[in-house]
């Protein structure tokens, strides 16, 4: 499964952005990690195939993850952005390979810049 991300960019503090992650095939869990400058990659959120969502405390109440299973696409709506949210955001998707083994694909990353 290949993943293509889009939607990053520059936004002022307090603004919003929506990231998209399109998968080339069926997946079950999908989600996002981010890596800010000088920081370790951190988990942001993920969503199961049935729509159950999980969020890091740092984004809970501000970010909303969703997915369109018919389009194999996941979204991350980011509101009330702060400079602390500036990072490269990476989507991931878990899927089953032909022989039933679970695998994970990663997107190429999309830059989110938040100006204060």
C-alpha positions in Angstrom: 0.0 0.0 0.0 1.3 3.4 -1.0 0.4 6.6 0.9 0.3 10.1 -0.5 0.0 13.0 1.9 -1.2 16.5 1.1 -2.4 19.6 2.9 0.5 20.9 4.8 1.6 24.6 4.7 2.0 27.8 6.6 -0.6 29.1 9.0 -0.8 31.7 11.7 -1.2 30.6 15.3 -4.9 30.0 16.0 -5.5 28.9 12.5 -6.5 25.6 10.9 -5.2 23.2 8.4 -6.5 19.9 7.1 -4.1 17.1 6.1 -5.0 14.2 3.8 -3.5 10.8 3.4 -4.7 8.7 0.4 -3.9 5.0 0.4 -3.6 2.9 -2.7 -5.4 0.0 -1.2 -7.4 -1.2 1.8 -6.1 -0.6 5.3 -7.3 -1.1 8.8 -5.7 1.3 11.3 -4.5 4.6 10.0 -2.9 7.5 11.8 -0.4 10.3 12.1 2.9 10.9 13.7 4.8 14.2 13.7 8.4 15.3 14.2 9.3 18.8 15.1 12.7 20.4 14.8 15.1 18.8 17.3 12.4 16.5 18.6 11.7 12.9 18.5 8.8 11.6 16.3 5.7 11.5 18.4 2.3 9.8 17.8 -0.5 12.2 17.2 -3.7 10.2 16.5 -5.0 7.1 14.9 -8.3 5.7 13.7 -9.5 2.1 13.4 -11.3 0.7 10.4 -14.6 1.1 12.3 -13.9 4.7 13.1 -12.7 4.5 16.7 -10.4 7.4 17.3 -7.4 7.9 19.7 -5.6 11.2 20.3 -2.4 12.3 22.1 -3.2 14.5 25.0 -1.4 17.4 23.3 -3.9 17.5 20.5 -7.1 16.3 22.1 -9.9 18.7 21.6 -8.1 20.6 18.8 -7.4 17.9 16.2 -10.0 15.6 14.6 -9.0 12.5 12.7 -11.5 10.9 10.3 -11.5 8.5 7.3 -13.4 7.7 4.2 -13.1 4.0 3.7 -14.7 4.1 0.3 -11.9 6.4 -0.9 -9.2 4.8 1.3 -8.4 8.3 2.5 -7.8 9.7 6.0 -7.9 13.3 7.2 -6.5 15.2 10.1 -8.4 18.5 10.8 -6.1 20.7 12.9 -7.7 23.6 14.7 -6.3 26.2 17.1 -2.8 25.5 15.9 0.1 26.8 17.9 3.9 27.0 17.1 4.3 23.8 19.2 2.4 22.0 16.5 4.9 22.9 13.8 6.4 19.7 12.5 6.6 17.3 9.6 3.5 15.2 9.8 3.7 11.6 8.6 0.7 9.4 8.0 0.8 5.6 8.4 -1.5 2.8 7.5 -1.6 -0.8 8.7 -2.7 -3.4 6.2 -2.5 -7.1 5.5 -0.1 -8.3 2.8 -1.2 -11.1 0.5 0.0 -13.8 2.8 -1.8 -12.4 5.8 1.1 -10.7 7.5 0.5 -7.3 9.0 2.5 -4.5 7.5 2.8 -0.7 7.9 3.3 1.9 5.2 4.4 5.5 5.8 3.6 8.7 3.9 6.4 10.9 2.6 5.7 13.6 5.2 4.1 17.0 4.9 5.4 20.2 6.6 3.2 22.2 8.9 4.6 25.6 9.9 2.8 27.8 12.4 3.8 31.4 12.8 3.3 33.2 16.1 
